[in-house]
Amino acid sequence: MDNFTHSLTGWALGQAGLKSKSRKGLAALILGANMPDIDIFFGWVGWSPLAMHRGFTHGLVGGVAVMPPFLAGLLWLLDRWQSGRGANFKSGLPMRFGWLIALSYIGAVSHPLLDLQNTYAVQLLSPFSDAWFHTDALFIIDVWLWCALALGIGWSRYRERGGGQWQQPAQVALLIAIAYIAANAGLSLVAKRSLAANGAVAHPDVLFAGTEPAFFWKRNLIWREGGRIGRASFGPLAGIHDVRPTEPDRMADPLVRRARRADPSLAGFLRWSVLPMASIERSTCHAAVSIGDARFGEPRVSARFVRKVVVPLTGPGCPLAKAR
């Protein structure tokens, strides 16, 4: 999910009453809810679980077990520094380090739980396994989730300023968000089962039921079976429709294998890609091999998820050149 959703989730948890457990509690929840995305700054490192987005820092080991105590320690040190300078804390809350650690954990856990809901998927077992997990419940930016959480937070803060019971609006918003996610996950499961009942798939290697922006009830199904990529659409009333002919993923093509050998950076991309798919454009002396992920095949997003390698071909008049 986007970082605005993660921030709203941490904030809503705080307004639900958790921020009153300790000074810096709200900061621990919001920063903890965003903390796993620190991996975007480590794409250059040689260790692939950390270099890959939604790998180690999003897993049960790195993101959930290891990182929260560091966040709590940094917030505690900041609090000590502020106290030493005579800061007047508006909340009037005491510093409870045990609760600060607990809130950092709660915020951190919310991050992979939300990222699990979309087709980008999460490597929950990294670094011990590179398996990807996903429920296909949400689009990566969900405006309806924004609205529910933002309204709950706003109502809660309004009551808080007035001296009333302020926790309940945020609690209700979180319950609505959970119910919304669960209903969408159930709808994706129905879509996948309907596809199997339709006979379009038998034993797919991978199957996704992606949602659409705003139109949360629609599903774009995409799968791989026998080295071929298939696509279809689903709606609660229309059922399975728009089943397109499958097309080869071309990952076994000799030119694709040559491209992989020629460009070592493709290895990292292919470790991330769950549905790799290649296209090949041949000219007289060269072939342009483009490898992308079929989940993101729409023109408006595909350019971000494509790697291109030019492979030299042999033939009359063609120079001997290395792939570039």
C-alpha positions as a Markdown table, in Angstrom:
| # | Residue | x | y | z |
|---|---|---|---|---|
| 1 | Met | 0.0 | 0.0 | 0.0 |
| 2 | Asp | 1.0 | 3.6 | -0.3 |
| 3 | Asn | 2.6 | 5.4 | 2.6 |
| 4 | Phe | -0.4 | 7.6 | 3.1 |
| 5 | Thr | -2.5 | 4.5 | 3.9 |
| 6 | His | 0.2 | 3.2 | 6.2 |
| 7 | Ser | 0.3 | 6.6 | 8.0 |
| 8 | Leu | -3.5 | 6.8 | 8.4 |
| 9 | Thr | -3.5 | 3.3 | 9.8 |
| 10 | Gly | -0.9 | 4.1 | 12.5 |
| 11 | Trp | -2.7 | 7.3 | 13.3 |
| 12 | Ala | -6.1 | 5.6 | 13.5 |
| 13 | Leu | -4.6 | 3.0 | 15.9 |
| 14 | Gly | -3.3 | 5.9 | 18.0 |
| 15 | Gln | -6.7 | 7.7 | 18.0 |
| 16 | Ala | -8.3 | 4.4 | 19.0 |
| 17 | Gly | -6.7 | 4.8 | 22.4 |
| 18 | Leu | -3.2 | 3.4 | 21.9 |
| 19 | Lys | -1.4 | 6.8 | 21.8 |
| 20 | Ser | -2.3 | 7.4 | 25.5 |
| 21 | Lys | -0.1 | 4.4 | 26.6 |
| 22 | Ser | 3.1 | 6.3 | 26.5 |
| 23 | Arg | 4.7 | 9.6 | 25.5 |
| 24 | Lys | 5.9 | 9.3 | 21.8 |
| 25 | Gly | 3.2 | 6.6 | 21.4 |
| 26 | Leu | 1.6 | 8.1 | 18.3 |
| 27 | Ala | 5.0 | 8.6 | 16.7 |
| 28 | Ala | 5.9 | 5.0 | 17.4 |
| 29 | Leu | 2.6 | 3.8 | 15.7 |
| 30 | Ile | 2.9 | 6.1 | 12.6 |
| 31 | Leu | 6.7 | 5.6 | 12.1 |
| 32 | Gly | 6.4 | 1.9 | 12.8 |
| 33 | Ala | 3.6 | 1.6 | 10.2 |
| 34 | Asn | 6.0 | 3.1 | 7.6 |
| 35 | Met | 9.3 | 1.7 | 8.8 |
| 36 | Pro | 9.5 | -1.4 | 6.5 |
| 37 | Asp | 9.6 | 0.8 | 3.4 |
| 38 | Ile | 13.2 | 1.8 | 4.4 |
| 39 | Asp | 14.2 | -1.0 | 2.0 |
| 40 | Ile | 13.8 | 1.5 | -0.9 |
| 41 | Phe | 17.1 | 3.1 | 0.2 |
| 42 | Phe | 19.0 | -0.2 | 0.0 |
| 43 | Gly | 18.5 | -1.3 | -3.6 |
| 44 | Trp | 22.3 | -1.0 | -4.1 |
| 45 | Val | 23.3 | -3.6 | -1.4 |
| 46 | Gly | 24.6 | -7.0 | -2.5 |
| 47 | Trp | 22.2 | -9.0 | -0.2 |
| 48 | Ser | 19.1 | -9.6 | -2.4 |
| 49 | Pro | 16.6 | -10.0 | 0.5 |
| 50 | Leu | 17.3 | -6.4 | 1.6 |
| 51 | Ala | 17.9 | -5.0 | -1.8 |
| 52 | Met | 14.5 | -6.2 | -3.0 |
| 53 | His | 11.4 | -4.1 | -2.1 |
| 54 | Arg | 9.0 | -6.0 | 0.1 |
| 55 | Gly | 11.6 | -8.6 | 1.0 |
| 56 | Phe | 13.5 | -8.8 | 4.4 |
| 57 | Thr | 12.2 | -5.5 | 5.9 |
| 58 | His | 8.6 | -6.6 | 5.2 |
| 59 | Gly | 9.0 | -10.1 | 6.6 |
| 60 | Leu | 8.3 | -11.7 | 9.9 |
| 61 | Val | 12.0 | -11.6 | 10.8 |
| 62 | Gly | 13.3 | -8.2 | 9.6 |
| 63 | Gly | 10.2 | -6.0 | 9.7 |
| 64 | Val | 8.3 | -7.6 | 12.6 |
| 65 | Ala | 10.9 | -9.1 | 14.9 |
| 66 | Val | 14.1 | -7.1 | 14.5 |
| 67 | Met | 13.3 | -3.5 | 13.5 |
| 68 | Pro | 10.7 | -2.2 | 16.1 |
| 69 | Pro | 13.1 | -2.2 | 19.1 |
| 70 | Phe | 15.5 | 0.1 | 17.2 |
| 71 | Leu | 12.6 | 2.5 | 16.5 |
| 72 | Ala | 11.6 | 2.5 | 20.1 |
| 73 | Gly | 15.2 | 3.1 | 21.2 |
| 74 | Leu | 15.6 | 6.1 | 18.9 |
| 75 | Leu | 12.3 | 7.6 | 20.1 |
| 76 | Trp | 13.4 | 7.0 | 23.7 |
| 77 | Leu | 16.8 | 8.7 | 23.1 |
| 78 | Leu | 14.9 | 11.7 | 21.4 |
| 79 | Asp | 12.7 | 11.9 | 24.5 |
| 80 | Arg | 15.6 | 11.9 | 26.8 |
| 81 | Trp | 17.3 | 14.6 | 24.8 |
| 82 | Gln | 14.2 | 16.7 | 24.8 |
| 83 | Ser | 13.7 | 16.2 | 28.6 |
| 84 | Gly | 17.3 | 17.2 | 29.2 |
| 85 | Arg | 16.6 | 20.5 | 27.4 |
| 86 | Gly | 13.6 | 21.2 | 29.6 |
| 87 | Ala | 10.9 | 20.4 | 27.0 |
| 88 | Asn | 7.3 | 20.8 | 28.1 |
| 89 | Phe | 5.3 | 17.8 | 26.6 |
| 90 | Lys | 1.8 | 18.8 | 25.7 |
| 91 | Ser | 0.3 | 15.4 | 26.1 |
| 92 | Gly | 1.3 | 15.2 | 29.8 |
| 93 | Leu | 1.9 | 11.5 | 29.4 |
| 94 | Pro | 4.8 | 9.7 | 31.1 |
| 95 | Met | 7.4 | 7.8 | 29.1 |
| 96 | Arg | 6.8 | 4.1 | 29.4 |
| 97 | Phe | 9.5 | 2.3 | 27.4 |
| 98 | Gly | 7.8 | -1.1 | 27.5 |
| 99 | Trp | 4.7 | 0.4 | 25.9 |
| 100 | Leu | 6.8 | 2.3 | 23.4 |
| 101 | Ile | 8.3 | -1.0 | 22.2 |
| 102 | Ala | 4.9 | -2.6 | 22.1 |
| 103 | Leu | 3.5 | 0.3 | 20.0 |
| 104 | Ser | 6.4 | 0.1 | 17.6 |
| 105 | Tyr | 5.6 | -3.5 | 17.1 |
| 106 | Ile | 1.9 | -2.9 | 16.5 |
| 107 | Gly | 2.7 | -0.2 | 13.9 |
| 108 | Ala | 5.3 | -2.4 | 12.2 |
| 109 | Val | 2.9 | -5.4 | 12.0 |
| 110 | Ser | 0.3 | -3.3 | 10.3 |
| 111 | His | 2.6 | -2.6 | 7.4 |
| 112 | Pro | 3.1 | -6.2 | 6.0 |
| 113 | Leu | -0.6 | -7.0 | 6.8 |
| 114 | Leu | -1.7 | -4.1 | 4.5 |
| 115 | Asp | 0.9 | -4.9 | 1.8 |
| 116 | Leu | -0.3 | -8.5 | 1.8 |
| 117 | Gln | -3.6 | -7.3 | 0.5 |
| 118 | Asn | -2.5 | -6.3 | -3.0 |
| 119 | Thr | -1.0 | -8.1 | -6.0 |
| 120 | Tyr | 2.5 | -6.6 | -5.5 |
| 121 | Ala | 2.7 | -9.3 | -2.7 |
| 122 | Val | 5.1 | -9.7 | 0.2 |
| 123 | Gln | 7.9 | -12.1 | 1.1 |
| 124 | Leu | 6.8 | -12.8 | 4.6 |
| 125 | Leu | 9.4 | -15.6 | 5.2 |
| 126 | Ser | 12.4 | -13.7 | 3.9 |
| 127 | Pro | 15.3 | -14.4 | 4.1 |
| 128 | Phe | 14.5 | -18.1 | 4.6 |
| 129 | Ser | 12.2 | -18.3 | 1.6 |
| 130 | Asp | 11.6 | -16.2 | -1.5 |
| 131 | Ala | 7.9 | -17.2 | -1.6 |
| 132 | Trp | 5.4 | -14.4 | -2.2 |
| 133 | Phe | 2.1 | -14.1 | -0.3 |
| 134 | His | -0.9 | -12.1 | -1.4 |
| 135 | Thr | -4.7 | -11.9 | -0.7 |
| 136 | Asp | -5.6 | -9.6 | -3.7 |
| 137 | Ala | -8.1 | -7.7 | -1.5 |
| 138 | Leu | -7.1 | -4.1 | -2.3 |
| 139 | Phe | -5.7 | -1.9 | -5.1 |
| 140 | Ile | -2.3 | -0.5 | -4.0 |
| 141 | Ile | -4.0 | 2.9 | -3.5 |
| 142 | Asp | -7.5 | 2.5 | -2.1 |
| 143 | Val | -9.5 | 5.7 | -1.8 |
| 144 | Trp | -12.3 | 4.0 | 0.1 |
| 145 | Leu | -9.8 | 3.0 | 2.8 |
| 146 | Trp | -8.5 | 6.5 | 2.9 |
| 147 | Cys | -12.0 | 7.9 | 3.4 |
| 148 | Ala | -12.9 | 5.4 | 6.2 |
| 149 | Leu | -9.7 | 6.0 | 8.2 |
| 150 | Ala | -9.5 | 9.8 | 7.6 |
| 151 | Leu | -13.1 | 10.3 | 8.7 |
| 152 | Gly | -12.6 | 8.2 | 11.8 |
| 153 | Ile | -9.4 | 10.1 | 12.7 |
| 154 | Gly | -11.1 | 13.5 | 12.0 |
| 155 | Trp | -14.1 | 12.7 | 14.1 |
| 156 | Ser | -11.9 | 11.3 | 16.9 |
| 157 | Arg | -9.8 | 14.5 | 17.0 |
| 158 | Tyr | -12.9 | 16.7 | 17.0 |
| 159 | Arg | -14.2 | 14.9 | 20.0 |
| 160 | Glu | -10.8 | 15.0 | 21.7 |
| 161 | Arg | -10.6 | 18.7 | 21.4 |
| 162 | Gly | -14.1 | 19.0 | 22.9 |
| 163 | Gly | -13.1 | 16.9 | 25.9 |
| 164 | Gly | -15.5 | 14.0 | 24.9 |
| 165 | Gln | -15.1 | 10.3 | 24.4 |
| 166 | Trp | -12.7 | 10.3 | 21.5 |
| 167 | Gln | -11.5 | 6.7 | 21.0 |
| 168 | Gln | -14.7 | 5.3 | 19.6 |
| 169 | Pro | -14.8 | 7.0 | 16.2 |
| 170 | Ala | -11.3 | 5.6 | 15.3 |
| 171 | Gln | -12.2 | 2.2 | 16.6 |
| 172 | Val | -15.3 | 2.1 | 14.4 |
| 173 | Ala | -13.2 | 3.3 | 11.4 |
| 174 | Leu | -10.7 | 0.5 | 12.0 |
| 175 | Leu | -13.5 | -2.1 | 12.3 |
| 176 | Ile | -15.0 | -0.8 | 9.0 |
| 177 | Ala | -11.6 | -1.0 | 7.3 |
| 178 | Ile | -11.1 | -4.6 | 8.5 |
| 179 | Ala | -14.6 | -5.6 | 7.3 |
| 180 | Tyr | -13.9 | -3.9 | 4.0 |
| 181 | Ile | -10.6 | -5.7 | 3.5 |
| 182 | Ala | -12.1 | -9.1 | 4.5 |
| 183 | Ala | -15.1 | -8.7 | 2.1 |
| 184 | Asn | -12.7 | -7.8 | -0.8 |
| 185 | Ala | -10.5 | -10.8 | 0.0 |
| 186 | Gly | -13.6 | -13.0 | -0.1 |
| 187 | Leu | -14.6 | -11.5 | -3.4 |
| 188 | Ser | -11.2 | -12.2 | -4.9 |
| 189 | Leu | -11.5 | -15.8 | -3.7 |
| 190 | Val | -14.9 | -16.1 | -5.4 |
| 191 | Ala | -13.4 | -14.7 | -8.6 |
| 192 | Lys | -10.6 | -17.3 | -8.6 |
| 193 | Arg | -13.0 | -20.1 | -8.0 |
| 194 | Ser | -15.3 | -18.9 | -10.7 |
| 195 | Leu | -12.4 | -18.9 | -13.1 |
| 196 | Ala | -11.7 | -22.5 | -12.3 |
| 197 | Ala | -15.4 | -23.4 | -12.7 |
| 198 | Asn | -15.4 | -21.6 | -16.0 |
| 199 | Gly | -12.8 | -24.0 | -17.3 |
| 200 | Ala | -10.3 | -21.3 | -18.2 |
| 201 | Val | -7.7 | -22.7 | -15.9 |
| 202 | Ala | -6.9 | -26.2 | -14.6 |
| 203 | His | -3.7 | -26.1 | -12.5 |
| 204 | Pro | -2.2 | -22.6 | -12.7 |
| 205 | Asp | 1.3 | -22.0 | -11.3 |
| 206 | Val | 0.3 | -18.5 | -10.2 |
| 207 | Leu | -3.1 | -16.8 | -10.1 |
| 208 | Phe | -3.8 | -13.2 | -9.2 |
| 209 | Ala | -7.2 | -11.4 | -8.9 |
| 210 | Gly | -6.2 | -7.7 | -9.1 |
| 211 | Thr | -8.6 | -5.0 | -8.1 |
| 212 | Glu | -9.2 | -1.7 | -10.0 |
| 213 | Pro | -8.8 | 1.9 | -8.6 |
| 214 | Ala | -12.1 | 3.0 | -7.0 |
| 215 | Phe | -14.1 | 0.1 | -8.6 |
| 216 | Phe | -13.2 | -2.3 | -5.8 |
| 217 | Trp | -15.8 | -4.9 | -6.8 |
| 218 | Lys | -14.1 | -5.6 | -10.2 |
| 219 | Arg | -11.3 | -8.1 | -10.6 |
| 220 | Asn | -8.7 | -8.5 | -13.4 |
| 221 | Leu | -7.6 | -12.1 | -13.3 |
| 222 | Ile | -4.1 | -13.1 | -14.6 |
| 223 | Trp | -2.4 | -16.4 | -14.3 |
| 224 | Arg | 0.4 | -18.6 | -15.7 |
| 225 | Glu | -0.2 | -22.2 | -16.7 |
| 226 | Gly | 2.1 | -24.3 | -18.8 |
| 227 | Gly | 4.4 | -21.4 | -19.7 |
| 228 | Arg | 1.4 | -19.3 | -21.0 |
| 229 | Ile | -0.2 | -16.2 | -19.6 |
| 230 | Gly | -3.9 | -15.9 | -19.4 |
| 231 | Arg | -6.2 | -13.0 | -18.6 |
| 232 | Ala | -9.9 | -12.5 | -17.8 |
| 233 | Ser | -12.2 | -10.2 | -15.9 |
| 234 | Phe | -14.8 | -10.8 | -13.1 |
| 235 | Gly | -17.7 | -8.9 | -11.6 |
| 236 | Pro | -20.2 | -9.9 | -9.0 |
| 237 | Leu | -23.0 | -9.7 | -11.5 |
| 238 | Ala | -21.3 | -10.4 | -14.7 |
| 239 | Gly | -19.2 | -13.3 | -13.4 |
| 240 | Ile | -16.2 | -14.4 | -15.5 |
| 241 | His | -16.1 | -12.5 | -18.8 |
| 242 | Asp | -13.6 | -11.2 | -21.3 |
| 243 | Val | -11.5 | -14.3 | -21.3 |
| 244 | Arg | -8.6 | -13.6 | -23.6 |
| 245 | Pro | -6.5 | -16.1 | -25.5 |
| 246 | Thr | -3.4 | -17.2 | -23.6 |
| 247 | Glu | 0.0 | -16.1 | -24.9 |
| 248 | Pro | 3.4 | -17.6 | -24.2 |
| 249 | Asp | 5.6 | -16.0 | -21.6 |
| 250 | Arg | 8.6 | -16.7 | -23.8 |
| 251 | Met | 10.9 | -17.1 | -20.8 |
| 252 | Ala | 12.3 | -20.3 | -22.3 |
| 253 | Asp | 13.3 | -18.7 | -25.6 |
| 254 | Pro | 17.0 | -18.9 | -26.3 |
| 255 | Leu | 17.3 | -15.2 | -26.9 |
| 256 | Val | 15.8 | -14.5 | -23.4 |
| 257 | Arg | 18.4 | -16.9 | -21.9 |
| 258 | Arg | 21.1 | -15.0 | -23.7 |
| 259 | Ala | 19.7 | -11.7 | -22.4 |
| 260 | Arg | 19.8 | -13.0 | -18.9 |
| 261 | Arg | 23.4 | -14.0 | -19.2 |
| 262 | Ala | 24.3 | -10.7 | -20.8 |
| 263 | Asp | 22.8 | -8.5 | -18.1 |
| 264 | Pro | 23.4 | -9.6 | -14.5 |
| 265 | Ser | 21.0 | -7.0 | -13.2 |
| 266 | Leu | 18.1 | -9.1 | -14.6 |
| 267 | Ala | 18.7 | -11.6 | -11.9 |
| 268 | Gly | 17.5 | -9.2 | -9.2 |
| 269 | Phe | 14.5 | -8.2 | -11.3 |
| 270 | Leu | 13.5 | -11.9 | -11.9 |
| 271 | Arg | 13.8 | -12.7 | -8.2 |
| 272 | Trp | 11.2 | -10.0 | -7.6 |
| 273 | Ser | 9.0 | -10.8 | -10.6 |
| 274 | Val | 6.3 | -13.4 | -10.0 |
| 275 | Leu | 4.9 | -13.4 | -13.5 |
| 276 | Pro | 7.9 | -12.6 | -15.8 |
| 277 | Met | 7.0 | -12.3 | -19.4 |
| 278 | Ala | 9.2 | -11.4 | -22.4 |
| 279 | Ser | 8.7 | -9.8 | -25.8 |
| 280 | Ile | 11.3 | -10.0 | -28.6 |
| 281 | Glu | 11.7 | -7.5 | -31.4 |
| 282 | Arg | 14.1 | -8.7 | -34.1 |
| 283 | Ser | 16.0 | -6.6 | -36.7 |
| 284 | Thr | 18.7 | -7.7 | -39.1 |
| 285 | Cys | 21.6 | -7.8 | -36.6 |
| 286 | His | 20.0 | -7.4 | -33.2 |
| 287 | Ala | 17.1 | -8.5 | -31.1 |
| 288 | Ala | 15.6 | -6.3 | -28.4 |
| 289 | Val | 14.5 | -8.5 | -25.5 |
| 290 | Ser | 12.1 | -6.8 | -23.1 |
| 291 | Ile | 11.3 | -8.6 | -19.8 |
| 292 | Gly | 8.5 | -7.4 | -17.6 |
| 293 | Asp | 6.0 | -8.6 | -15.1 |
| 294 | Ala | 2.6 | -9.6 | -16.6 |
| 295 | Arg | 0.8 | -8.2 | -13.5 |
| 296 | Phe | 1.7 | -4.7 | -14.6 |
| 297 | Gly | 1.2 | -5.1 | -18.3 |
| 298 | Glu | -1.0 | -2.0 | -18.8 |
| 299 | Pro | 0.7 | 0.8 | -20.7 |
| 300 | Arg | 0.3 | 3.4 | -17.9 |
| 301 | Val | 2.4 | 1.3 | -15.5 |
| 302 | Ser | 4.3 | -1.2 | -17.6 |
| 303 | Ala | 7.3 | 1.0 | -18.3 |
| 304 | Arg | 8.3 | 1.1 | -14.7 |
| 305 | Phe | 8.5 | -2.7 | -14.6 |
| 306 | Val | 10.3 | -3.5 | -17.8 |
| 307 | Arg | 14.0 | -4.3 | -18.4 |
| 308 | Lys | 15.4 | -4.2 | -21.9 |
| 309 | Val | 18.5 | -5.9 | -23.3 |
| 310 | Val | 19.8 | -5.8 | -26.9 |
| 311 | Val | 21.2 | -9.1 | -28.1 |
| 312 | Pro | 23.4 | -9.2 | -31.2 |
| 313 | Leu | 22.5 | -11.7 | -33.9 |
| 314 | Thr | 24.8 | -13.3 | -36.5 |
| 315 | Gly | 24.2 | -13.0 | -40.1 |
| 316 | Pro | 25.6 | -11.5 | -43.4 |
| 317 | Gly | 26.9 | -8.0 | -42.7 |
| 318 | Cys | 26.4 | -8.2 | -39.0 |
| 319 | Pro | 29.4 | -7.2 | -36.8 |
| 320 | Leu | 30.5 | -9.4 | -33.9 |
| 321 | Ala | 29.3 | -7.4 | -30.9 |
| 322 | Lys | 28.5 | -8.1 | -27.3 |
| 323 | Ala | 25.0 | -7.7 | -26.0 |
| 324 | Arg | 24.3 | -4.3 | -24.5 |
